[in-house]
Structures are given as C-alpha cells and as structure tokens.
Amino acid sequence: MARSDASLTCRNPGGLDVAQFPGQQNAHEQQNGKSHPNAQCAGHAVGFGSAIASIPHHEDERRRQTTHDGHKGQSNKPFHEQDYRVTAPSDAPSPTGASARRGLRWWVVTVSALVAMGVTASLGRWQLSRADEKLAQQAVLDARADQPELGHDDLQGLQYPLPADLMHRRVSLQGFWRPQYTVWLENRSHRGQAGYWVLTPLQLDADTAVLVQRGWAPRISQDRSVLPPVQTNLEVVDVDGVLAAEPGRLLSLGNESGEVATTLESASGSSRIRHNLTLEQFRQDSGIPVLAFMIQTDDDDEGLRRDWPAVGSTADKNLGYAFQWFALCALLFVLTLWFQFIQPARHASRSS
C-alpha cells in the first residue's frame, strides 16, 4: 500500500505514468524503475521545477527584446523620414497665385521687352516722319517746277546767298564753262555704282557765275589720280537745270580743309577730288564769286549721266523701314504676352 501511494505521488507531480511506456522497454530499465522509485520522482520533480522556473526568465527576455526593438524602430523613424521624405517639385505653382511667382527674372524680361517695344515703335514713327518730310519736299518741288523758269536777267541784282523761295526753281542760263576749276566729288553712287559728281563753274558774264553740278561719272580705276574722261564744250552753251542750296554732304571723319588746294586753277588729278564742298569754300578756293548752285537737268551728254533721282522717290524706302520696325514691335508684344502672361496662367490653372 505504501508503494502504491509512492507511485501515485510520483505520478501525480510529473504528470507521467510508467505504465504507459511501451512494453518493449528492456527489463533492466524496468528494474531500475522499480528499484529506485524515489530517485525517479526526485528527477521528475527537478525537471518540472526547472521548466517552471525558466518561464519567468523567458518572459523577461521577451519583454526586453520587445522594448529594444521598439526603441530601435523609434530611432530609425527620423532617419528614414529625412532620407525618403516626399517633397513637392520646386517649380510647382504656389497656391497664392501667379503674382507670387513673379520674381526678379520675370520683371527683368518684361521691362526689357517693353523698352524694346518702345524703341522699335519710335523708330517706326521716325521713319514715317522722314517719309512725310520727303513727300512734302517733293510736293514743294513739283509746285515750284510749275512756275516760270528763271533766266540770266532774273539773277542779275541778286546777292549771295539766294533767297530760299528761289530754291528748286527751274532756270535756263547761257554762258561758257571754266573747266580748270572743275571739282570731282567722290563716293557718289548712282544706280548702285560708285563714281563722282562733276562740278564746273558756268560764267554768265564778267561779274556773275554759278556752280553747276553737270552730271555723274563712273569711277574706272582704283587709282584716285585717274579720272574718267569728260568732254567739255569751250564755246557758249545753254544749260537747263534747277537751283539748289549746295551739293549734298557725306559723313567725313577727317579734316576736309587739308584736302583743299590753294588755287583750284593750278590743281590737277587727285588734288581736284573732294569729299565734300560748300559754295563758300569754292568761292574762297577758286576766287570766283559764284552766285548760286544749280543742278543740270539736260539729257545725258559729254560722258555724264543726268537722270537724277527725285527727292520724294526715296519715301517708299522709308515706308518699308517703318513697316519693318512696326512688325518687330508687334512680334515683341505677342511674344511677351504669350510667354510672360498667357502661358504661366494656363500652367497655373492646370496645376490647380
């Protein structure tokens, strides 16, 4: 009875029943089990106690690991947020509107475009004014051309310089040439070809002379000392033309006074070539008190061309220039309106 109680005591704490072991266990194991029941009971008790004692230890380890993992996750969170933060593009439209995005570059481009438009528009208006001036001058020339032409008698008694209301009046004079005082004005183009204006005084009487722009001669050589051949009639000639203020001037960068000969009568070759010439200068250099300057309008002759362009004929060129300037101004306006205002507004509306 005591043995059975011991068996029950040993079986209950360990939760193991030796009767449930397989029958194939060897007799030696059974004998050991029977002969040392208390030892088996003590072993089972120690194993069960160790298992029970390890449970709190594992719970503590699990809690410490959980706490460590939590701290590690918290420490990694700022790192990952900093490296993988999703940011909006820098060029994304601001919700405050298009006016908030107009920085320094926008203002520089817009102001520059406005200045360029103002300049081109002003140049276009200037070309229109030049065209109007030439057309008005041509109208005056046409009106004075319809007046009776002047003759030698009409010029007698007049003083140098002639009154302005006589300019561009038609004249018909008679006299003889003084070719030794001929002056060649260089760099004067005609129909796109370089050449000279040939100026020769016409002596009307002993006291009266006029300087005549006889015509245009082509430049035939790169040597300035070689002049184109021009025939001059030494007899009394009749000359038709119009009165003018003085020969047209060209831009000069040098000292023109240094190229004037002391006496035109003794000058020859390149010393008779001038860049510009005024009536006063000719009077001083030649010693001839010329009264006026006239442009010969007879037919081409003597190796000279006299198909002078009308003053108002170049007004079409100014109108063409004005159209180009206004077209450029309009183009700048359209480009500025599109790229500075319309396109940004459309982009902002699509982004919103």
Buried (B, 14 or more C-beta within 10 A) or exposed (E): EEEEEEBEEBBEEBEEEBEEEEEEEEEEEEEEBEEEBEEBBEEBEEEBEEEEEEEEEEEEEEEEEEEEEEEEEEEEEEEEEEEEEEEEEEEEBEEEEBEEBEEEEEEEEBEEBEEBBEBBBEBBEBBBEBBEBBBEBBEEBEEBEEEEBBEBEBBEEBEEBBEEEBBBBBBEBEBBBBBBBBBBBBBBEBEEEEBBBBBBBBBBEEEBBBBBBBBBBBBEEEEEEEBBEBEBEEEEBEBBBBBBBBBEEEEEEEEBEEBBBEEBBEBEEBBBBBBBBBBEBBBEBBEBEBBBBBBBBBEEEBBBBBEBEEBBEBBEEBBEBBEBBBEBBBEBBEEBEEEBEEEBEEBBEEEE
